[in-house]
Amino acid sequence: MLKLVVVGTEYFDDATQTFESEDSIEIELEHSLLSLSKWESKHQKPFLSKTQRTREEVLDYIDAMIMTPDCPPGIVGRFDQSNLDSINSYIESKESATTFGSMPERPGRGEVITAELIYYWMVAFNIPFECERWHLNRLFALIRICNIKNSKPAKMSRHEMLTRNRELNAKRKAELNTKG
């Protein structure tokens, strides 16, 4: 969860001919499956696609990320550049200690990832729905781990097996000081 302080502003109200002010407010945001789901429900297209989003769509996603109850409408319009930079850093952070080694990437099937597909993965791997509030990158790490642990180990090619056996034999010969 990201906590931001949106600074107060002062403006002139033409209707009342007076200066008005808005207080600073602290808001909480989540880059989660729940936020993604809200955004996709409104825009009816996948958020995680490679297509460019308009500024309005990006601000709508930030609005969907707000978890603070009774947040004043239009608060996103009051964000300064440091608020937007903090949100970007938060979205891009991996939010997990898990690292993945250099595994050969299999070419994807071109499957478009939507909120419903992520919910399907959660059901398939018996991940509880409470995880929909996790940071999205952390949820993806868990799904990837479940997929790795549930898949069969890849078979070695004949060449890889012969190379490994040659290396093991050379290591054993060196340890035991033998010629073979």
C-alpha atoms as an extended CHARMM CRD file, in Angstrom:
* protein
*
       180  EXT
         1         1  MET       CA              0.0000000000        0.0000000000        0.0000000000  PROA      1               0.0000000000
         2         2  LEU       CA              1.2210000000        3.4640000000       -0.8620000000  PROA      2               0.0000000000
         3         3  LYS       CA              0.4180000000        6.4490000000        1.3320000000  PROA      3               0.0000000000
         4         4  LEU       CA              0.5570000000        9.8830000000       -0.2690000000  PROA      4               0.0000000000
         5         5  VAL       CA              0.0500000000       13.3480000000        1.0950000000  PROA      5               0.0000000000
         6         6  VAL       CA             -1.7260000000       15.5880000000       -1.3990000000  PROA      6               0.0000000000
         7         7  VAL       CA             -0.9250000000       19.1750000000       -0.5450000000  PROA      7               0.0000000000
         8         8  GLY       CA             -3.6970000000       21.6780000000        0.0310000000  PROA      8               0.0000000000
         9         9  THR       CA             -4.4430000000       24.4130000000       -2.4490000000  PROA      9               0.0000000000
        10        10  GLU       CA             -5.8870000000       27.8730000000       -2.4140000000  PROA      10              0.0000000000
        11        11  TYR       CA             -8.0860000000       29.1370000000       -5.2290000000  PROA      11              0.0000000000
        12        12  PHE       CA            -10.4450000000       31.9850000000       -6.0480000000  PROA      12              0.0000000000
        13        13  ASP       CA            -14.1440000000       31.0810000000       -6.2850000000  PROA      13              0.0000000000
        14        14  ASP       CA            -15.7350000000       33.3080000000       -8.9380000000  PROA      14              0.0000000000
        15        15  ALA       CA            -19.2600000000       32.5510000000       -7.7330000000  PROA      15              0.0000000000
        16        16  THR       CA            -18.6970000000       33.7950000000       -4.1910000000  PROA      16              0.0000000000
        17        17  GLN       CA            -15.8540000000       36.2040000000       -5.0280000000  PROA      17              0.0000000000
        18        18  THR       CA            -13.7880000000       34.7670000000       -2.1630000000  PROA      18              0.0000000000
        19        19  PHE       CA            -10.5920000000       32.8220000000       -1.7410000000  PROA      19              0.0000000000
        20        20  GLU       CA            -11.2010000000       29.1760000000       -0.7820000000  PROA      20              0.0000000000
        21        21  SER       CA             -8.7080000000       26.6290000000        0.4470000000  PROA      21              0.0000000000
        22        22  GLU       CA             -8.5320000000       22.8630000000        0.5020000000  PROA      22              0.0000000000
        23        23  ASP       CA             -6.6300000000       21.1150000000        3.2780000000  PROA      23              0.0000000000
        24        24  SER       CA             -3.8440000000       18.6130000000        2.6780000000  PROA      24              0.0000000000
        25        25  ILE       CA             -5.0780000000       15.0430000000        2.7270000000  PROA      25              0.0000000000
        26        26  GLU       CA             -3.3780000000       11.6840000000        3.1580000000  PROA      26              0.0000000000
        27        27  ILE       CA             -4.6390000000        8.9680000000        0.8290000000  PROA      27              0.0000000000
        28        28  GLU       CA             -3.8450000000        5.2710000000        0.4550000000  PROA      28              0.0000000000
        29        29  LEU       CA             -3.4430000000        3.5990000000       -2.9220000000  PROA      29              0.0000000000
        30        30  GLU       CA             -3.0970000000       -0.0440000000       -3.9860000000  PROA      30              0.0000000000
        31        31  HSD       CA             -1.7850000000       -1.3770000000       -7.2900000000  PROA      31              0.0000000000
        32        32  SER       CA             -3.7500000000       -4.5850000000       -7.0320000000  PROA      32              0.0000000000
        33        33  LEU       CA             -5.9850000000       -6.9790000000       -8.9120000000  PROA      33              0.0000000000
        34        34  LEU       CA             -8.9430000000       -5.1810000000       -7.3650000000  PROA      34              0.0000000000
        35        35  SER       CA             -7.8260000000       -1.8300000000       -8.8500000000  PROA      35              0.0000000000
        36        36  LEU       CA             -7.1450000000       -3.4720000000      -12.2010000000  PROA      36              0.0000000000
        37        37  SER       CA            -10.5910000000       -5.0420000000      -12.1340000000  PROA      37              0.0000000000
        38        38  LYS       CA            -12.2690000000       -1.6850000000      -11.4200000000  PROA      38              0.0000000000
        39        39  TRP       CA            -10.4250000000       -0.0220000000      -14.2860000000  PROA      39              0.0000000000
        40        40  GLU       CA            -11.1720000000       -2.8060000000      -16.7800000000  PROA      40              0.0000000000
        41        41  SER       CA            -14.8200000000       -2.7610000000      -15.7390000000  PROA      41              0.0000000000
        42        42  LYS       CA            -15.0270000000        0.9380000000      -16.5690000000  PROA      42              0.0000000000
        43        43  HSD       CA            -13.0020000000        0.9340000000      -19.7970000000  PROA      43              0.0000000000
        44        44  GLN       CA            -13.8480000000       -2.5960000000      -20.9850000000  PROA      44              0.0000000000
        45        45  LYS       CA            -10.3830000000       -3.2870000000      -22.3600000000  PROA      45              0.0000000000
        46        46  PRO       CA             -7.2580000000       -4.9460000000      -20.9180000000  PROA      46              0.0000000000
        47        47  PHE       CA             -5.0740000000       -2.6440000000      -18.8300000000  PROA      47              0.0000000000
        48        48  LEU       CA             -1.9570000000       -4.8390000000      -19.0590000000  PROA      48              0.0000000000
        49        49  SER       CA             -1.8210000000       -4.7850000000      -22.8610000000  PROA      49              0.0000000000
        50        50  LYS       CA              1.0140000000       -3.1290000000      -24.7510000000  PROA      50              0.0000000000
        51        51  THR       CA             -1.2320000000       -0.4940000000      -26.2880000000  PROA      51              0.0000000000
        52        52  GLN       CA             -0.7350000000        3.0960000000      -25.2030000000  PROA      52              0.0000000000
        53        53  ARG       CA             -3.2010000000        4.5170000000      -22.7150000000  PROA      53              0.0000000000
        54        54  THR       CA             -4.4110000000        8.0920000000      -22.7690000000  PROA      54              0.0000000000
        55        55  ARG       CA             -3.6590000000       10.4610000000      -19.9080000000  PROA      55              0.0000000000
        56        56  GLU       CA             -7.3100000000       10.1850000000      -18.8710000000  PROA      56              0.0000000000
        57        57  GLU       CA             -7.0840000000        6.3820000000      -18.7310000000  PROA      57              0.0000000000
        58        58  VAL       CA             -3.9310000000        6.5500000000      -16.6060000000  PROA      58              0.0000000000
        59        59  LEU       CA             -5.5830000000        9.0040000000      -14.2040000000  PROA      59              0.0000000000
        60        60  ASP       CA             -8.6450000000        6.7270000000      -14.0860000000  PROA      60              0.0000000000
        61        61  TYR       CA             -6.3830000000        3.8520000000      -13.0530000000  PROA      61              0.0000000000
        62        62  ILE       CA             -4.8360000000        5.9790000000      -10.3140000000  PROA      62              0.0000000000
        63        63  ASP       CA             -8.3680000000        6.8480000000       -9.2080000000  PROA      63              0.0000000000
        64        64  ALA       CA             -9.2130000000        3.1130000000       -9.1280000000  PROA      64              0.0000000000
        65        65  MET       CA             -6.1410000000        2.5680000000       -6.9280000000  PROA      65              0.0000000000
        66        66  ILE       CA             -7.4530000000        4.8990000000       -4.1900000000  PROA      66              0.0000000000
        67        67  MET       CA             -8.5450000000        2.8940000000       -1.1540000000  PROA      67              0.0000000000
        68        68  THR       CA             -9.1910000000        5.8210000000        1.2080000000  PROA      68              0.0000000000
        69        69  PRO       CA            -12.8990000000        5.9490000000        2.0870000000  PROA      69              0.0000000000
        70        70  ASP       CA            -14.7200000000        9.2380000000        1.4580000000  PROA      70              0.0000000000
        71        71  CYS       CA            -11.8880000000       10.6170000000       -0.6420000000  PROA      71              0.0000000000
        72        72  PRO       CA            -12.8750000000       13.9640000000       -2.1720000000  PROA      72              0.0000000000
        73        73  PRO       CA            -13.7740000000       13.7270000000       -5.8680000000  PROA      73              0.0000000000
        74        74  GLY       CA            -11.1700000000       15.1010000000       -8.2390000000  PROA      74              0.0000000000
        75        75  ILE       CA             -8.3010000000       14.4560000000       -5.8300000000  PROA      75              0.0000000000
        76        76  VAL       CA             -6.2380000000       12.9700000000       -8.6630000000  PROA      76              0.0000000000
        77        77  GLY       CA             -6.2610000000       16.3890000000      -10.3560000000  PROA      77              0.0000000000
        78        78  ARG       CA             -4.4490000000       17.8190000000       -7.3140000000  PROA      78              0.0000000000
        79        79  PHE       CA             -1.4740000000       15.4380000000       -7.5950000000  PROA      79              0.0000000000
        80        80  ASP       CA              1.8630000000       17.1200000000       -8.1570000000  PROA      80              0.0000000000
        81        81  GLN       CA              4.7800000000       15.5770000000      -10.0470000000  PROA      81              0.0000000000
        82        82  SER       CA              6.2940000000       14.0620000000       -6.8850000000  PROA      82              0.0000000000
        83        83  ASN       CA              2.9810000000       12.2810000000       -6.1760000000  PROA      83              0.0000000000
        84        84  LEU       CA              2.9490000000       10.8780000000       -9.7290000000  PROA      84              0.0000000000
        85        85  ASP       CA              6.6120000000        9.8300000000       -9.4540000000  PROA      85              0.0000000000
        86        86  SER       CA              5.8700000000        8.0270000000       -6.1660000000  PROA      86              0.0000000000
        87        87  ILE       CA              2.9440000000        6.2120000000       -7.8000000000  PROA      87              0.0000000000
        88        88  ASN       CA              5.1120000000        5.1780000000      -10.7640000000  PROA      88              0.0000000000
        89        89  SER       CA              7.8550000000        3.8570000000       -8.4690000000  PROA      89              0.0000000000
        90        90  TYR       CA              5.2760000000        1.9620000000       -6.4270000000  PROA      90              0.0000000000
        91        91  ILE       CA              3.7020000000        0.3640000000       -9.5130000000  PROA      91              0.0000000000
        92        92  GLU       CA              7.0950000000       -0.6850000000      -10.8970000000  PROA      92              0.0000000000
        93        93  SER       CA              8.4490000000       -2.1090000000       -7.6200000000  PROA      93              0.0000000000
        94        94  LYS       CA              8.4880000000       -5.8890000000       -7.3620000000  PROA      94              0.0000000000
        95        95  GLU       CA              7.2550000000       -5.8730000000       -3.7440000000  PROA      95              0.0000000000
        96        96  SER       CA              8.7630000000       -9.3010000000       -3.1240000000  PROA      96              0.0000000000
        97        97  ALA       CA             12.0470000000      -10.8970000000       -2.1320000000  PROA      97              0.0000000000
        98        98  THR       CA             11.5210000000      -13.6430000000       -4.6970000000  PROA      98              0.0000000000
        99        99  THR       CA             13.9240000000      -13.7320000000       -7.6040000000  PROA      99              0.0000000000
       100       100  PHE       CA             13.7420000000      -15.9140000000      -10.6470000000  PROA      100             0.0000000000
       101       101  GLY       CA             16.8820000000      -17.3450000000      -12.2130000000  PROA      101             0.0000000000
       102       102  SER       CA             17.6020000000      -17.1860000000      -15.8760000000  PROA      102             0.0000000000
       103       103  MET       CA             15.0220000000      -19.6270000000      -17.0690000000  PROA      103             0.0000000000
       104       104  PRO       CA             14.5560000000      -20.0280000000      -20.7890000000  PROA      104             0.0000000000
       105       105  GLU       CA             11.5410000000      -18.0090000000      -21.8090000000  PROA      105             0.0000000000
       106       106  ARG       CA              8.9540000000      -19.9100000000      -23.7340000000  PROA      106             0.0000000000
       107       107  PRO       CA              7.3120000000      -17.8710000000      -26.4140000000  PROA      107             0.0000000000
       108       108  GLY       CA              3.9100000000      -16.7590000000      -25.1880000000  PROA      108             0.0000000000
       109       109  ARG       CA              0.7230000000      -17.7020000000      -26.8870000000  PROA      109             0.0000000000
       110       110  GLY       CA             -0.1510000000      -14.0660000000      -27.2970000000  PROA      110             0.0000000000
       111       111  GLU       CA             -2.7020000000      -14.4000000000      -24.5270000000  PROA      111             0.0000000000
       112       112  VAL       CA             -4.1010000000      -11.0740000000      -23.3780000000  PROA      112             0.0000000000
       113       113  ILE       CA             -3.9330000000      -10.8080000000      -19.6000000000  PROA      113             0.0000000000
       114       114  THR       CA             -7.1150000000       -9.4760000000      -18.0510000000  PROA      114             0.0000000000
       115       115  ALA       CA             -8.3980000000       -9.3840000000      -14.4870000000  PROA      115             0.0000000000
       116       116  GLU       CA            -10.5870000000      -12.4310000000      -15.1680000000  PROA      116             0.0000000000
       117       117  LEU       CA             -7.5900000000      -14.4490000000      -16.3990000000  PROA      117             0.0000000000
       118       118  ILE       CA             -5.6840000000      -13.5630000000      -13.2300000000  PROA      118             0.0000000000
       119       119  TYR       CA             -8.6960000000      -14.6220000000      -11.1420000000  PROA      119             0.0000000000
       120       120  TYR       CA             -8.7200000000      -17.9020000000      -13.1070000000  PROA      120             0.0000000000
       121       121  TRP       CA             -5.0460000000      -18.4690000000      -12.2320000000  PROA      121             0.0000000000
       122       122  MET       CA             -5.8740000000      -17.8000000000       -8.5860000000  PROA      122             0.0000000000
       123       123  VAL       CA             -8.6510000000      -20.4120000000       -8.6930000000  PROA      123             0.0000000000
       124       124  ALA       CA             -6.4680000000      -22.9100000000      -10.5980000000  PROA      124             0.0000000000
       125       125  PHE       CA             -3.6660000000      -22.6210000000       -8.0240000000  PROA      125             0.0000000000
       126       126  ASN       CA             -5.9970000000      -22.3780000000       -4.9950000000  PROA      126             0.0000000000
       127       127  ILE       CA             -4.7680000000      -18.8770000000       -4.1580000000  PROA      127             0.0000000000
       128       128  PRO       CA             -7.2290000000      -17.2500000000       -1.7380000000  PROA      128             0.0000000000
       129       129  PHE       CA             -9.1740000000      -14.2560000000       -3.0180000000  PROA      129             0.0000000000
       130       130  GLU       CA             -7.7900000000      -12.0980000000       -0.1980000000  PROA      130             0.0000000000
       131       131  CYS       CA             -4.6710000000      -11.8810000000       -2.3690000000  PROA      131             0.0000000000
       132       132  GLU       CA             -6.5630000000       -9.6540000000       -4.8060000000  PROA      132             0.0000000000
       133       133  ARG       CA             -5.4860000000       -6.7750000000       -2.5340000000  PROA      133             0.0000000000
       134       134  TRP       CA             -1.7820000000       -7.6630000000       -2.8080000000  PROA      134             0.0000000000
       135       135  HSD       CA              0.5320000000       -5.5790000000       -4.9580000000  PROA      135             0.0000000000
       136       136  LEU       CA             -0.0130000000       -6.9000000000       -8.4790000000  PROA      136             0.0000000000
       137       137  ASN       CA              3.6770000000       -7.7400000000       -9.0320000000  PROA      137             0.0000000000
       138       138  ARG       CA              3.7440000000       -9.7570000000       -5.8030000000  PROA      138             0.0000000000
       139       139  LEU       CA              0.6320000000      -11.6690000000       -6.9170000000  PROA      139             0.0000000000
       140       140  PHE       CA              2.2750000000      -12.3600000000      -10.2960000000  PROA      140             0.0000000000
       141       141  ALA       CA              5.3630000000      -13.7050000000       -8.4840000000  PROA      141             0.0000000000
       142       142  LEU       CA              3.1620000000      -16.0850000000       -6.4680000000  PROA      142             0.0000000000
       143       143  ILE       CA              1.3390000000      -17.2450000000       -9.6050000000  PROA      143             0.0000000000
       144       144  ARG       CA              4.6690000000      -17.8070000000      -11.3630000000  PROA      144             0.0000000000
       145       145  ILE       CA              5.9780000000      -19.8410000000       -8.4060000000  PROA      145             0.0000000000
       146       146  CYS       CA              2.8070000000      -21.9560000000       -8.3750000000  PROA      146             0.0000000000
       147       147  ASN       CA              3.1880000000      -22.5600000000      -12.0940000000  PROA      147             0.0000000000
       148       148  ILE       CA              6.8590000000      -23.5810000000      -11.7310000000  PROA      148             0.0000000000
       149       149  LYS       CA              6.1890000000      -25.8790000000       -8.7680000000  PROA      149             0.0000000000
       150       150  ASN       CA              3.2390000000      -27.5420000000      -10.5190000000  PROA      150             0.0000000000
       151       151  SER       CA              4.9900000000      -28.1410000000      -13.8420000000  PROA      151             0.0000000000
       152       152  LYS       CA              7.0140000000      -31.1930000000      -14.7350000000  PROA      152             0.0000000000
       153       153  PRO       CA             10.7690000000      -30.6640000000      -14.9410000000  PROA      153             0.0000000000
       154       154  ALA       CA             11.9720000000      -30.1650000000      -18.4880000000  PROA      154             0.0000000000
       155       155  LYS       CA             13.8120000000      -33.1170000000      -19.9810000000  PROA      155             0.0000000000
       156       156  MET       CA             17.4100000000      -32.6170000000      -20.9440000000  PROA      156             0.0000000000
       157       157  SER       CA             18.3550000000      -33.0630000000      -24.5410000000  PROA      157             0.0000000000
       158       158  ARG       CA             20.7910000000      -35.8430000000      -25.3940000000  PROA      158             0.0000000000
       159       159  HSD       CA             23.5470000000      -33.2780000000      -25.9510000000  PROA      159             0.0000000000
       160       160  GLU       CA             22.9200000000      -31.6010000000      -22.5580000000  PROA      160             0.0000000000
       161       161  MET       CA             22.9150000000      -34.9790000000      -20.7770000000  PROA      161             0.0000000000
       162       162  LEU       CA             26.2130000000      -36.0620000000      -22.3920000000  PROA      162             0.0000000000
       163       163  THR       CA             27.8280000000      -32.7040000000      -21.5770000000  PROA      163             0.0000000000
       164       164  ARG       CA             26.7020000000      -32.9090000000      -17.9390000000  PROA      164             0.0000000000
       165       165  ASN       CA             27.9760000000      -36.4920000000      -17.5960000000  PROA      165             0.0000000000
       166       166  ARG       CA             31.3500000000      -35.5120000000      -19.1300000000  PROA      166             0.0000000000
       167       167  GLU       CA             31.6820000000      -32.6430000000      -16.6200000000  PROA      167             0.0000000000
       168       168  LEU       CA             30.7310000000      -34.8820000000      -13.6680000000  PROA      168             0.0000000000
       169       169  ASN       CA             33.2230000000      -37.5660000000      -14.7380000000  PROA      169             0.0000000000
       170       170  ALA       CA             36.0080000000      -34.9890000000      -15.1350000000  PROA      170             0.0000000000
       171       171  LYS       CA             35.2440000000      -33.5840000000      -11.6760000000  PROA      171             0.0000000000
       172       172  ARG       CA             35.2950000000      -37.0500000000      -10.0650000000  PROA      172             0.0000000000
       173       173  LYS       CA             38.5690000000      -37.9740000000      -11.8090000000  PROA      173             0.0000000000
       174       174  ALA       CA             40.1530000000      -34.7870000000      -10.4650000000  PROA      174             0.0000000000
       175       175  GLU       CA             38.8810000000      -35.4170000000       -6.9190000000  PROA      175             0.0000000000
       176       176  LEU       CA             40.0530000000      -39.0440000000       -6.8530000000  PROA      176             0.0000000000
       177       177  ASN       CA             43.2800000000      -38.5140000000       -8.8170000000  PROA      177             0.0000000000
       178       178  THR       CA             42.4890000000      -41.2790000000      -11.2710000000  PROA      178             0.0000000000
       179       179  LYS       CA             42.6960000000      -41.6190000000      -15.0170000000  PROA      179             0.0000000000
       180       180  GLY       CA             39.3390000000      -43.1710000000      -15.4460000000  PROA      180             0.0000000000
